Amino acid sequence: MAESPFLTDESVAFLDFISQAKAPKLAEQSPQLAREASEKFSAFLKGDYDYKSSDQVLVTDLAIPVQGVSVPVRTFVPKIRTTRTLLVYFHGGGWALNSASSPHFSAVCSLLAKDGGFSIASVDYSLAPECKFPGPVLECVECTKWLLSAENRVSLGLPFNIEAVGVCGDSSGGNIAAVTVHELKKMRITDLKFQVLIYPATNLHAAFPSHEKFAQGYFLTREKMDWTVSQYLSSKSDKDDPRASPLFYKDFSSLPPCLVLAGDCDPLVDESVAYAKKMLDAGNLVQCVVEKGLIHAYFTYLRFFPKASAASRIKIIDFVKEHSV
C-alpha cells in the first residue's frame, strides 16, 4: 500500500506486508484451517521477545473450574511485583481464533507483567463456532467472578496478597471485558477496580461511519468482520443482545474506571469512542485515547508495531497502577 499522510510508518509497513502476502480469505477457510494459519502467524507476530526464556516472568498453564468444566488459564507472575494487582486478560481473534497461549498474546501479557509489576491471568475461553454466543462470554464472566476470590487465587498459585483485580481485552476480547463488567454489576459484584478496553467491538451491527471508511485496505476488512460475527452469533437478532453488543446496555452507572484505546484508522474506532462517551455521560471515570495513524491489532502485533505497542503498554500500566489503590 502506498504511503499515506494519515498512517504511521509502522501501519504502512504492515499493510504493505499484508498486501504482498496474499493470504487466503477467511471466508474461504474452515474455522480449523483459519486457526492453524492464525497460530503460525502468531509465532511471527510476537517479534523477538522470547517470553518462554524470560527469567523475569513466571508463565504457568492452569485451569479454573466453572460451571462443571475446566477453563484453561495462562498466568504471568513477574519476578518483581511493584503492585498487588491482578489483570484478567481476554485475547482478541473475533471469538473464533487465537488462544491464551498464542505466542503474540503471551508475549504481550509477559511484557505487561514484567514492565507493570503486576500479575496477569489470560483466560483461554471456548471459541466459536463450536461454542456459540453467549457461551464464550459467560465463561469469562464466571472465570472473573472466580478470580475475585482470594481463596481461589491462592489455590491457582497466584500471589496471596493481591488487593486489586481488573479486566482487559483487545478487539473481541475488549468486547468480552466490557460485557464482563456489566454482567458482574448485574450480579451486584462491584469488586473490579478498573477496565482496559483496547479497540473493543461494542456494536455488532457495524453501522458507524468508520466501518464504511475503513472497510477495505486497513487490515480488518468488512469481510473479516462479517465472517467472525457469523461464527460467533446464531442469528442476526443476537446483535441486539447487550452481551453481544455492550453499547446496548441500558444502565451505565457506577462502572469501574476505564481506559479505552483505539487507532483512528480502525473500523472499530467509532464504536470504541461511542462506548467511552456513553460511560462518561453516565458519570464514570473514563480516559479515551485515539492514536493517530494506527490500524486494528497494533497493540498485539509486536513485530510490526513495536513503538505503538510499547507506548500503549505504558498508558495501560500507568492507568492500572493509578486505579489499584
C-alpha positions as CSV (number, residue, x, y, z in Angstrom):
1,M,0.0,0.0,0.0
2,A,1.3,3.4,-0.9
3,E,2.4,5.8,1.9
4,S,-0.4,7.9,3.3
5,P,-0.1,11.1,5.4
6,F,-2.6,9.7,8.0
7,L,-0.9,6.4,8.6
8,T,2.2,5.9,10.8
9,D,5.3,4.3,9.2
10,E,4.5,1.1,11.2
11,S,1.0,0.9,9.8
12,V,2.2,1.5,6.3
13,A,4.9,-1.2,6.6
14,F,2.4,-3.7,8.0
15,L,-0.2,-3.0,5.3
16,D,2.5,-3.4,2.6
17,F,3.4,-6.7,4.1
18,I,-0.2,-7.9,4.2
19,S,-0.9,-6.8,0.6
20,Q,2.2,-8.8,-0.6
21,A,1.5,-11.9,1.5
22,K,-1.8,-12.7,-0.3
23,A,-3.1,-14.9,2.4
24,P,-6.3,-16.9,1.8
25,K,-9.5,-15.1,2.7
26,L,-11.2,-16.0,6.0
27,A,-14.5,-16.7,4.2
28,E,-12.7,-19.3,2.1
29,Q,-11.4,-21.3,5.1
30,S,-12.9,-23.5,7.7
31,P,-12.5,-22.3,11.3
32,Q,-9.9,-25.1,11.9
33,L,-7.8,-24.1,8.9
34,A,-8.1,-20.4,9.9
35,R,-6.9,-21.2,13.4
36,E,-3.9,-23.2,12.1
37,A,-2.9,-20.3,9.9
38,S,-3.5,-17.8,12.7
39,E,-1.3,-19.7,15.1
40,K,1.6,-19.9,12.6
41,F,1.2,-16.1,12.0
42,S,1.1,-15.6,15.8
43,A,4.6,-17.0,16.2
44,F,5.9,-14.5,13.7
45,L,3.9,-11.6,15.1
46,K,5.4,-11.8,18.6
47,G,8.7,-10.4,17.3
48,D,12.0,-11.1,19.0
49,Y,10.7,-11.1,22.6
50,D,11.0,-14.6,24.0
51,Y,8.6,-14.9,26.8
52,K,9.4,-18.6,27.3
53,S,13.0,-18.0,28.3
54,S,12.4,-14.8,30.3
55,D,13.6,-15.1,33.9
56,Q,11.6,-12.0,34.8
57,V,8.1,-13.5,34.5
58,L,6.8,-17.0,35.6
59,V,4.4,-18.3,33.0
60,T,2.1,-21.2,34.1
61,D,-0.8,-23.0,32.4
62,L,-3.6,-23.8,34.9
63,A,-7.3,-24.3,34.8
64,I,-10.4,-22.7,36.5
65,P,-13.4,-24.9,37.4
66,V,-16.5,-23.1,36.4
67,Q,-20.0,-24.4,35.5
68,G,-18.8,-28.0,35.6
69,V,-15.9,-27.6,33.2
70,S,-12.3,-26.5,33.5
71,V,-11.4,-23.4,31.6
72,P,-7.6,-23.1,30.8
73,V,-5.9,-20.0,32.1
74,R,-2.3,-18.9,31.4
75,T,-0.9,-16.9,34.3
76,F,2.0,-14.4,34.2
77,V,3.6,-13.5,37.5
78,P,6.5,-11.1,37.5
79,K,9.6,-11.8,39.5
80,I,9.5,-8.2,40.8
81,R,5.9,-7.2,41.8
82,T,5.5,-3.5,42.3
83,T,1.7,-3.5,42.8
84,R,-0.6,-6.0,44.3
85,T,-2.8,-6.3,41.2
86,L,-4.3,-9.0,39.0
87,L,-5.3,-8.1,35.5
88,V,-7.7,-10.6,33.9
89,Y,-7.0,-10.6,30.2
90,F,-9.2,-11.7,27.3
91,H,-7.5,-12.2,23.9
92,G,-8.8,-11.0,20.6
93,G,-9.4,-13.0,17.5
94,G,-13.1,-12.5,16.6
95,W,-14.3,-15.0,19.2
96,A,-13.2,-17.8,16.8
97,L,-9.4,-17.5,16.5
98,N,-6.3,-17.4,18.8
99,S,-5.9,-18.6,22.4
100,A,-4.3,-17.5,25.6
101,S,-1.3,-19.5,24.5
102,S,-0.9,-17.9,21.1
103,P,2.7,-16.6,21.0
104,H,1.9,-12.9,20.3
105,F,-0.7,-12.7,23.1
106,S,1.7,-14.5,25.5
107,A,4.4,-12.0,24.6
108,V,2.2,-9.0,25.2
109,C,1.0,-10.3,28.5
110,S,4.5,-11.2,29.6
111,L,5.7,-7.7,28.7
112,L,2.8,-6.1,30.6
113,A,3.5,-8.2,33.7
114,K,7.3,-7.6,33.6
115,D,7.1,-3.8,33.0
116,G,4.0,-3.3,35.1
117,G,5.0,-5.4,38.0
118,F,1.5,-6.9,38.3
119,S,0.1,-10.4,37.7
120,I,-2.0,-11.4,34.7
121,A,-4.4,-14.3,34.2
122,S,-5.2,-14.7,30.5
123,V,-8.4,-16.7,30.0
124,D,-8.5,-19.3,27.3
125,Y,-12.2,-19.2,26.7
126,S,-14.0,-21.6,24.3
127,L,-14.1,-20.5,20.7
128,A,-16.9,-20.2,18.1
129,P,-18.4,-21.7,16.1
130,E,-18.1,-24.8,18.4
131,C,-19.2,-22.6,21.3
132,K,-21.7,-20.1,20.1
133,F,-22.8,-16.8,21.8
134,P,-23.3,-16.4,24.7
135,G,-21.1,-19.3,25.7
136,P,-17.6,-17.7,25.5
137,V,-18.6,-14.5,27.3
138,L,-20.4,-16.4,30.1
139,E,-17.3,-18.5,30.7
140,C,-15.3,-15.3,31.0
141,V,-17.8,-13.8,33.4
142,E,-17.6,-16.8,35.6
143,C,-13.8,-17.0,35.4
144,T,-13.5,-13.4,36.5
145,K,-16.0,-14.0,39.3
146,W,-14.0,-17.0,40.4
147,L,-10.7,-14.9,40.3
148,L,-12.2,-12.2,42.5
149,S,-12.0,-14.7,45.4
150,A,-8.6,-14.5,47.3
151,E,-9.0,-18.2,48.3
152,N,-9.5,-19.2,44.7
153,R,-6.5,-17.2,43.5
154,V,-4.2,-18.8,46.1
155,S,-5.4,-22.2,45.0
156,L,-4.4,-21.3,41.5
157,G,-0.9,-20.4,42.7
158,L,-1.3,-16.6,42.3
159,P,0.2,-14.3,44.9
160,F,-1.8,-14.4,48.1
161,N,-1.7,-10.6,48.7
162,I,-3.5,-9.3,45.6
163,E,-5.6,-6.3,46.5
164,A,-7.0,-5.1,43.2
165,V,-8.5,-7.0,40.2
166,G,-9.4,-5.5,36.9
167,V,-10.2,-6.7,33.3
168,C,-8.5,-6.0,30.0
169,G,-9.1,-7.2,26.4
170,D,-8.4,-6.3,22.8
171,S,-10.9,-6.3,20.0
172,S,-13.4,-9.2,20.6
173,G,-11.6,-9.6,23.9
174,G,-12.4,-5.9,24.6
175,N,-16.0,-6.8,23.9
176,I,-15.8,-9.6,26.4
177,A,-14.2,-7.4,29.0
178,A,-16.9,-4.8,28.7
179,V,-19.7,-7.3,28.9
180,T,-18.0,-9.0,31.9
181,V,-18.1,-5.7,33.8
182,H,-21.8,-5.2,33.2
183,E,-22.7,-8.8,33.9
184,L,-20.9,-8.8,37.3
185,K,-22.6,-5.5,38.1
186,K,-25.9,-7.1,37.5
187,M,-24.9,-9.8,40.0
188,R,-24.1,-6.9,42.4
189,I,-20.4,-7.8,42.3
190,T,-18.6,-4.5,42.3
191,D,-15.1,-5.6,43.2
192,L,-13.4,-4.8,39.9
193,K,-11.1,-1.8,40.3
194,F,-10.6,-0.9,36.6
195,Q,-11.2,-1.9,33.0
196,V,-9.0,-1.5,29.9
197,L,-10.7,-1.8,26.5
198,I,-8.4,-1.9,23.5
199,Y,-10.2,-1.2,20.3
200,P,-13.3,-3.0,21.6
201,A,-16.2,-4.2,19.5
202,T,-19.2,-2.7,21.2
203,N,-22.0,-2.8,18.5
204,L,-22.0,-5.8,16.2
205,H,-24.3,-4.1,13.8
206,A,-21.2,-2.3,12.5
207,A,-23.1,0.7,11.2
208,F,-20.8,3.6,12.2
209,P,-19.1,5.8,9.6
210,S,-15.7,4.3,10.4
211,H,-16.9,0.8,9.3
212,E,-17.5,2.2,5.9
213,K,-14.5,4.4,5.7
214,F,-12.0,1.6,6.6
215,A,-14.0,-1.3,5.2
216,Q,-11.1,-2.2,2.8
217,G,-7.4,-1.7,2.8
218,Y,-6.8,-1.3,6.5
219,F,-6.4,-4.9,7.5
220,L,-9.6,-5.5,9.4
221,T,-11.9,-5.6,6.4
222,R,-15.7,-5.7,6.4
223,E,-15.4,-9.3,5.1
224,K,-13.3,-10.4,8.1
225,M,-15.8,-8.8,10.5
226,D,-18.8,-10.4,8.8
227,W,-17.0,-13.8,9.0
228,T,-16.1,-13.6,12.7
229,V,-19.6,-12.4,13.7
230,S,-21.2,-15.2,11.7
231,Q,-19.0,-17.7,13.5
232,Y,-20.0,-16.2,16.9
233,L,-23.7,-15.5,16.7
234,S,-26.5,-17.9,15.9
235,S,-28.9,-15.3,14.4
236,K,-28.9,-11.6,13.4
237,S,-31.1,-10.8,16.4
238,D,-28.2,-11.7,18.7
239,K,-26.6,-8.4,17.6
240,D,-29.2,-6.6,19.7
241,D,-28.3,-8.5,22.9
242,P,-26.1,-6.3,25.1
243,R,-24.0,-9.3,25.9
244,A,-23.0,-9.3,22.2
245,S,-23.2,-5.5,21.7
246,P,-22.4,-3.9,25.1
247,L,-23.2,-0.4,23.8
248,F,-26.8,-1.6,24.2
249,Y,-26.7,-2.0,28.0
250,K,-29.2,0.5,29.5
251,D,-27.5,1.1,32.8
252,F,-24.0,2.6,32.5
253,S,-23.9,4.0,36.0
254,S,-21.3,3.0,38.6
255,L,-18.8,1.2,36.3
256,P,-15.2,0.9,37.3
257,P,-12.7,3.4,35.9
258,C,-12.0,2.7,32.2
259,L,-9.2,3.3,29.7
260,V,-10.2,2.9,26.1
261,L,-7.5,2.7,23.4
262,A,-8.1,2.8,19.7
263,G,-6.4,3.7,16.4
264,D,-8.0,6.3,14.2
265,C,-7.7,4.2,11.1
266,D,-9.5,1.2,12.6
267,P,-13.1,0.4,11.5
268,L,-13.9,-0.1,15.2
269,V,-12.8,3.4,16.3
270,D,-16.2,5.0,16.2
271,E,-17.9,2.3,18.3
272,S,-15.0,2.4,20.7
273,V,-15.3,6.1,21.2
274,A,-19.1,5.8,21.4
275,Y,-18.8,3.3,24.2
276,A,-16.3,5.6,26.0
277,K,-18.7,8.5,25.6
278,K,-21.7,6.5,27.0
279,M,-19.6,5.6,30.1
280,L,-18.5,9.2,30.5
281,D,-22.0,10.6,30.1
282,A,-23.2,8.3,32.9
283,G,-20.7,9.8,35.3
284,N,-17.9,7.3,35.2
285,L,-14.2,8.0,35.1
286,V,-13.0,7.4,31.5
287,Q,-9.9,8.0,29.6
288,C,-10.2,7.6,25.8
289,V,-7.1,7.7,23.7
290,V,-7.4,7.6,19.9
291,E,-3.9,7.1,18.4
292,K,-3.2,8.9,15.1
293,G,-2.4,6.8,12.1
294,L,-2.8,3.4,13.7
295,I,-4.9,0.4,12.5
296,H,-6.6,-2.5,14.1
297,A,-4.4,-5.0,16.0
298,Y,-1.5,-2.6,16.5
299,F,-1.3,-3.4,20.3
300,T,-0.5,-7.1,20.0
301,Y,1.4,-7.3,16.7
302,L,4.7,-6.6,18.3
303,R,6.9,-7.4,15.2
304,F,5.2,-4.7,13.2
305,F,4.2,-2.1,15.8
306,P,7.0,-2.1,18.5
307,K,6.8,1.6,19.1
308,A,3.0,1.9,19.1
309,S,2.5,-1.2,21.3
310,A,5.2,-0.1,23.8
311,A,3.5,3.4,24.1
312,S,0.2,1.8,24.8
313,R,1.6,-0.6,27.3
314,I,2.9,2.4,29.2
315,K,-0.5,4.0,29.2
316,I,-2.1,0.8,30.4
317,I,0.5,0.3,33.2
318,D,0.1,3.8,34.4
319,F,-3.7,3.5,34.4
320,V,-3.7,0.1,36.2
321,K,-1.3,1.4,38.9
322,E,-3.4,4.6,39.4
323,H,-6.5,2.6,40.0
324,S,-5.1,-0.3,42.0
325,V,-5.0,1.7,45.2
